[in-house]
């Protein structure tokens, strides 16, 4: 049997109580170089009307995921 342990992250870009975009990421604990990032537009109109904020939220999410990956790799990273 093969098993993989993963560290999983989930987030949303929610504006005026509307989830505009969903974020998810996973990092393999045993091999932190294996990183998966996913972004899904949940509300097309909300995303279109708030694209700038969605991009900011996505960048913040990515920064947090990459910081966790750096910690697992034992490298220092400035966010």
Secondary structure, DSSP 8 states (H G I E B T S, - for coil): -----EEEEEEEEEETTEEEEEEEEEEESS-TT-EEEEEEES-HHHHHHTHHHHHHHHHHHHHHHHHHHHHHHT-----
